[in-house]
Amino acid sequence: MQNLSRRTTDRRRFLAAGASAGALGLAAAFSSPDTASAVEIDTASPEHWINVRERGALGDGRTDDTAVIQQAIDDAADARERKAVIMPPGRYLITSLDVREQVRLIGIGSSGYQFASLARFDGVQFEPFDASLAAMIRLRAGASLESLTVRGQRWNEDRPSRTLGIEVVGGFESRIGLVHVLNFAGPGIRIRQLNNARWHDVYVDACGTETEAAMTIDSADGTTNFNVFDQLTIQHSKNAALDIGWGGGDSNFATNLTFLGLHLESTADQKNQDTLNAGPLLRIGNGTQFTFLSAYVLGLASPLIEHDHSRSGLSRPGAVQFIGGEITQRGTPDDFKTPQSTLVKLTRGTDFVASGTRFDDLRVPAVTIGEAYGAAMLDWTNRYRSIESIPSAVVDLRAHRVRAYNPLDMPMPAVFGEQVVLKSQILASETGVRDPSDAGSRRWTALTRYGGTTVTWAGASGGAQGNDIAGYITIVLGTGKAASSPLGSVTFKREFANPPVVVLAPTNRETADARLFVSVDDGSGFTVRAAVDLEKSASLTLAYHVIGIGNGAPPA
């Protein structure tokens, strides 16, 4: 009771004295007016933060506050128990700050807002004191920036005086949240290493140059991986908005990045056409496993997105997934003459997936797959809406787009040299596993022989079993057979909803001379027949390939 009374008395003195705007702001962050008693706990003690105003920072938009704020950061980092650094509302002029390990730099007052004017903004804003080429803020491991704005030019300047905003170095678990980065003649944010971190509500506006993106992610100080970016918005970049491992240098790579609600936008909404992108807004380079959930990308199709894994010697060069979201040309002026090629350009790499994504206001193809690109899948859940006539929503320049799986290294049952567009999902059945709808059935694709014939899977004794999609079979005649007689049948493990298309390919001259054809038995299977009379002892080996829409339950 004595300790509680002392703490309560100290708190009353503290509040009555109004000792610090920063402390009051932090108290508001920890408690509401109805629960002010929560401030009595030790975590709301000045022992756990440093207020830069109490150290002498002015935040008046005229004075260089760098030394005072940096000393506060150093003291917070060197304390026996590391502390937060509190920034009361103001315009703080700085040259460069080094936010050291585990220090939280927290702004209090009103939050950042892209349409805020000087008269209405009452939050924390860093502005440049000089035209230094150094980053205005360097963020180290475990450090965080919260609820503040970093500008590359002063309110009364016509153009940016700084070329780099926030630089993340050695950034294990470095975090940024509720931060605005504005008006840099270069990257607003540069990540040199970041690991195991989650950022949220970061807004980057009017940054970058014709060659440098408004935000770059690479691995200059160590591999950047396993990070989540939640609601990252980049607007009005001078050209590219976001680079991920872009380029051919040793540091140009990253892995395992997830973007939730990414918003990239380049439009003429400010009546300033030089902000429209002349190249890709999103440039994805070297690395693997980049996932974009519900992204919104808007601008000129110059293109909007490019994937180019240009470095050799890196394993797994790809795995880029767009799930949901929208990629659109909306907002492009009708009279803008920049060449427009495609919305998504796949140059080099592999394993690109788009699912449930809307490609809107198309004047050019939605996706162009380059001749050197690997696997790409755009499934039937995507939507394409064009406002001008285009030859195709997807242009595939690869020489071989689809090849049938060939486990026996026998003549290929099918090779597709043209683009295959699937309007519905094709389902294949596994052969050596129990049917999931009847765990005890042990049912798989079956062969049926007819009087005087022997039908087996092709190959060595027993052969490799075929399935509902493809296989090789051998038919040996014990007696002669008249033309059109049934020679052998394949019964599917799962019936197709509609009769499928079955393609036969002979594997030797004798089989080719038999002029084989099939009769399809509804969706349950097919029967092989010959167009000519066959003699006893004829041995026929053929491949089959089935194209159809599944699937129902296995036959009883």
N, C-alpha and C positions, 0 to 999 in steps of 0.2 A: 504493500500500500504506500509506503514511503516513497519508493521509486516511481510509482505511478503518479503520485501527487507532485513530485519534483518535475516529472516530464510534462505534466499538464501545466504547471506554472511556467516552465520554460517556454512551452508552446504559446501560452497567452502573451508572454512578454515579446516573443518573436513576432506574432501576428500584430500585436498592438504597435510595435515599433515600425512595422512595414519595412523591415530591414532590406528586403531585396525583391525586386520585380521577378527575377529568375526563380527564387525560392517559392514565391507565391504561385508562379506559373507551374512549377513542378508539383506543388501541392494540388493545384487544380487537376493536373494530369493523373494524380493518384487517387483523388477523391472528388465526389460531387458535394454540393452544399448540404445535402441531406445526410451525408456520411462523413462530415469533417473530422469526426473523432478518429477516423482511420489514419490521419496524419500523425497521430501520437506514436506509431510504431517506429522503431529505430531506422527502417529503410528510408524514412522521410526526414532524416537528420542531415544538416549541412555537412556532416562528416562524410557524406557519400556523394557530394557534388561540389563543383567549383563554379561560381557565378562570375563571368568575365567582367561584368559591370563593376562588381566589388573590387576587381583587380585593376580597374582603371580604363577598360575599353570604353570608347565613347559611342560608336555606332552612329555617327552623325553624318556620314556620307562625305566627310572632308578630311578626316584624320586617318593616318596609317595606324591601324590597330593590330598589325601583324605580330609584333613582339609580345604584346600583352596576351593575346589569345594563344600564341605558341607556348608561352611560359605556363599558362594555365593547363594546356594539354600535357606538357612535359611533367608538371607537378602531379597531374592526375595519373599519368602512366607510372611515375616513380614512387607513388605513395605505397605504403605497406598493403593497403587495400585499394586497388585501382578505382577511380572515381569517374563520374560523368562530368562533362563540361556543359554548363547551361548558358545559352545565348538568349538574353531578353530581346524584344523587338528592336530592330534598328538596321541601318545600312552600314555594314562593316567593310571598310576598304582594306584590302590585304594584298601582299605580294604573293606569298605561297605558304601554305600550312601543311605540316606533316602530322596527320592524326595517327598516333602510335597505337601499339597493340592493346586491344581490349578497352580503348577509350571510346565512350559514346559522346558525340557532339550533337547536342539536342537544341533545336530552336523552339521557342515558345511564342505565343501570340497567335495571330491569325495564320491560316494555312496558305500555302502558295496557290496561285490561281492564274491561269494563262491570260486572262483579260484584266488583271488587276492594274490599276493606275497608281501612280505615286501617292495620290491623295487618299486612296482607299486601302492601300496595302499596309498592314500593321504587323508584319511578321519579321522573320530574319532573312536578310539578304546579304550575300557576300558579293562585292564588286571589286574590280581591279584598281589598285593604287598606281600601278605602272604597267608598262607594256612588256613585261618579262615573258620569255619563251617557256618558262617552267610551268608545270601544272599548278593551277591555283590551289588544289587540295590533293594531297596524296593519302591514300587510305591503306593501312597496313592490316595484318592478320588480326581477326577478332574485333576490329574497330567498326564503328557504325556512324552513319550520318542520318539524322532524322529530322523531318519537318523544317526544311530550310530551302533557300533558293541560291543558286550559284550562277552569276551572270558574267559574261565575258566583256561586257561594256557597261559604262555607267549610264544612269538614266538620261543624262544630258548629252551623251555622245551620239554621233551619227552612225558610227560603225564599231565593230568589236576591236578591242585593243589586245585581246589575249587569244592564243591559239590552242590551248588545251585546258579543259575544265577539271574533271576529276580523273585521277589516275589510280588504279587499284594494283598494288604491288604485293607479292607474297601473300595473297589474300585468302588464307584459310578462314572460312566463316566470316569474311567481311560482309557487312550488310548495309543496304541503302533502302530507306523507306520514306515515302511522302516527300520526295525531293524533286525540285525543278532545276533543270540545267538549260540556260538560255544564252544565245548570241555569242558563240565562239567561232572564230575564223579557223576552224580545225575541229577535231573531235571534242564533243562535249564530255564524253566518257570514254576512257581507254582502259580496258582490262588486260593487264599483263600476266596475271595469275589470279584465279579465283576458284575455290573448291568448297563444296559442301555448304553452299550459301543459298538463301532465299531472299530475293529483292521484291519489293512491292510498291506499286503506285509511283513509278519513276517517269518523269515527263521531260523529254529533250526537244527543244524547239530552236529552229534557225541556227543550226550548227553545221560544221563540215565545210568542205571546199569542193571544187570540181573533181578532185582526185581522192580526197580523204573523206571517209564516211563520218556521219554525225556521231556514231558510236562504233567502236571496234572491240572485238573479242579475240585474243590470241593467247599464246603461251610463252611470252618472252622471258618470264622469270621462273617458269615451271608449268607443268601441264594444267590447263584449265579444264575442269570436269565436274560433273555431278552438281549442277546448279539449276535453280528454278527462278524464272523471271515472271512475276505475276503482274499483269497490267502495265507493261512497258509501252509507252507511247512516244513515237518519234515523228515530228511533223516539220515541214518546210525545210528539209535538209537541202543543201546546195546541189547535191546530186544523190549519192548513195546514202541511205539512212542507217543501215546496219550491216557491218562486215563480220562474218564468223570464220576465222581461220582462212581468210582470203589472201591469196598470193602464193608465191613459190619459195618463200624463205623458211629457214629452219623453225622459226617461232610461229609460223602460220598454221596452227591447227588447234582443235579443241574437241572434247568428247562429252557425250551424255549431258546435253543441255535441253531443258524443257521450258517452253514459252507458253504461258496461259494468257489468252486474250491479247496477244501482241497487236499493236495498232501502228501501222506505218502509213503515212499519208503525204503525198506530194500533189498539191492542187494549185489552181490559180485563184483561190478564194480571197487572197489579199491583193489581187490585181497586179501581181508581180510575177511575170512569166519566168524570170530567171530562177525561181525556186522549183520549177518543174524538172523532174529527173530526166537527164539525157542518157542514163544508163540504168542498170538494175537498182531498185530501192533496197532489196535484200540480196546480199551476195554471200552465198554459202560456199565455203571452200573446202579445206582439208579437215578430215576428222570423221567421226561416226556418231550416230544416234542423236539426231536433232529432231525434236518433236514439237510441233506447233499445234496447239489445241485452240480452236475457235479464233484463229488469226483474222485480222482485217487489213488488207493491203490495197491501197488505192493510189493510182497515179498513171503515168504514161507507160504503155507497153513497150518499153525500150530495151530490154523487157522489164517487167516488174520484179521478177525473181530469177536468179540464175544459180545453178549448182555446177561448180567446176572444181573437182578434186584434182588439182594440177600437180601435186607433189607425188613422186614415186617413192616406193619403199615403205609406205604406211599401210598397215593391215586394215582390212574392213573399210574400204573407202566409200562410205555412204550411209545408208539408212536414214533418209530424210522423210518424215511423215507429216502431212497436213491432214488433220482430222477436224472436220467441220470448218466453219468460218467462211470468209468470202474474199475472193481475189478479183478486183474489178477495175475497169477503166473509167468508171463514173467520175464526172467532174472534168474530164479532158476537154479543153476548148475545141470546137469544131475546126477552127482555123489554125491550130497549132501544127507546125510542119515537121517536127522531129520524127525521123523514121520510126515506125512502130512495127515490131517484128512478131512478138508473141508475149503472152502474160508470163509464162513459166518456160525458161530455157534450160534444158538438161544437157550440159556439154560433156562433162566427164564425171565418172562416179558410178554408183549403182544403188539399187534398192530404194527407189523413190516411190512413195505411196501417197495418193490423195483419195480420201474417202469422206463422203458426206460434205464435200466442199462445193460452194457455189461460185462459178466463173461467170461474171456478169458484164453486161454492156460490151460484148465482144465486137470488135472491128477487125480483129486478127485472131489466129488460132489461140486457144487457151493454153495448150502445152505443146512444145516442140521437143522431141526426143532426138538428140544428136546421134550421128552414126557411130561415135565411139562410146556411147553410154551403155551401161549394163541393164539390169532388170528394172522395170518400171511397171507400176500397177495403178491404173485409174479405174476404180470399180463403178458399178452401175448406180451407186448412191450419189455420185456427183451430178450437178446440174449445170447446164450451159445455156446462156441466153445471149443471143447476138442481136445487134442493132444494125448491122450491115451484113451483106452476103459474104460468107467465108467458105472456103472449100471444105474444111473439116475442123472440128473443134480440137482434134488431136492429130498432130503431124508426126509420123514416125519415120526417121531417116536411117534407121538401122538396116543392115543387109538381111539379117535373119532375126525375125521377131519372136517366133514361137517354134520350138522343136519338141517332138514327143520324147518322153523318157524312154531310154533304150538300155535296159539292164543287161541284155544278153549280147550286146554288140553285134546284133544281126542287122540285116537291111532295115532301114527305118520304115516303120509303118506309115508315117506321115511327116512331111515337112511343110510348114506354112511359110511361103515366101512373101505373102501380102499381109497387111494389117488385119487382125481379127478383132472385131468389135463385138463384145458380149452384151446383149441386152438383159440377160438374166444370168444368175449364178449357175455354173456347171458343177455338179457334185460327183466326185469319184468315190468308189468303194474300195476300202482296203481289203486285201485277200486273206491275210493270215491272222486276222483278229476276229474275235466274236462280234457279232452284230450288236451295236449298242442298244437296239430296241428289244433284243432277246438274248440275254447274256449266255443262255445255255444252248443256243441253236447250233453253234459251230458251222454256220452256213456261209459259203462263199460261192463265187462264180463257178458254175458247174458245166460239164460237157456231157452230151448225150450222143450215143452211137445208134446207127440203124443197121438192120439185118445185113450181114456180109461186110461190115466196115468196123475198123478199130479207130477210135478217136482219142488222142492224147495231147497233152501240152508238149510243145516242141522242145528239143534239146536232149540232154542226157536222160537217163531213166527217171521217169516222173516229170522231167522238165521243170521250168520255172512257171509257176501258176500265173495265168493271166487274171485280169479283173474286168470290171464292168466298162472300163475305158479302153484298154488295149491288151493285146496278148498275141502269142504265136501258137498255132496248133498244127498237128500232123494227122492226116487221114489216110489210112491204108485200106485198100479194097480187097476183100477176100473173094468177092464175086464181081462180075461185070455189072455195070449200072447204066440204065438208060438215061438219056438227057432229061434234066429237070428232076431227077430222083433226089430225095433228101440224102445227104452224105453224113452230116453231123450237125449238132446244134450247140449253141452256147446259151445257157440260162443265166440271167443276171442275178446277182445277189440282192439287188434292190431294183424294183421295177421303175422304169422311167414314166413320168407323167404323160408323155406323148411318145409315139414311136420315134426312136432316134434314127440318125443317119449312120450307116455302117459302111466303112471303107475297107475293102480287101486288097492286099498286096501279095502277089505270088513271090516266093523266094527262090524258085528254080524254073527251068524251061518246061519241065513236065507239068508243073502246076499252072504255068501261064497258058500252055496249050489246052488245058481243061476248060478255060474260059469260065471261071467260077463267078457266081453271083449269089446274092442272099435274098431270102424272104424274111421280113421283120414280123415277128409274132407280137403284135400290139407293142407294149412296152416291156414285155417280160424277157425277151431274148431274140435270137435270130437263127435261121437255118441256112447252111451252106449247100448250094446245088451247083451242078455243072451244065453248061449250055450244049455239051456234046456227049455222045456215048463214051463210056469209060470201060477199059478192059480190066480184067482181074489182075491183081498185084500192083495196080497203080499206087504210087506213094506221092501224096500232095502235102506240101508244107506252105503255110500262108500266115501272114500277119493280118490282124484286124485292128481297126481303130473306130471308136464309137463317139459320136458327138450328139449330145442330147441334154434335155432339161430334166433333172430329178426332183424329188425322189420320193418313193413311197415305202411302205414297210416291206420286208422280205416276203416272198410268197409262202403260203402255209405249207 
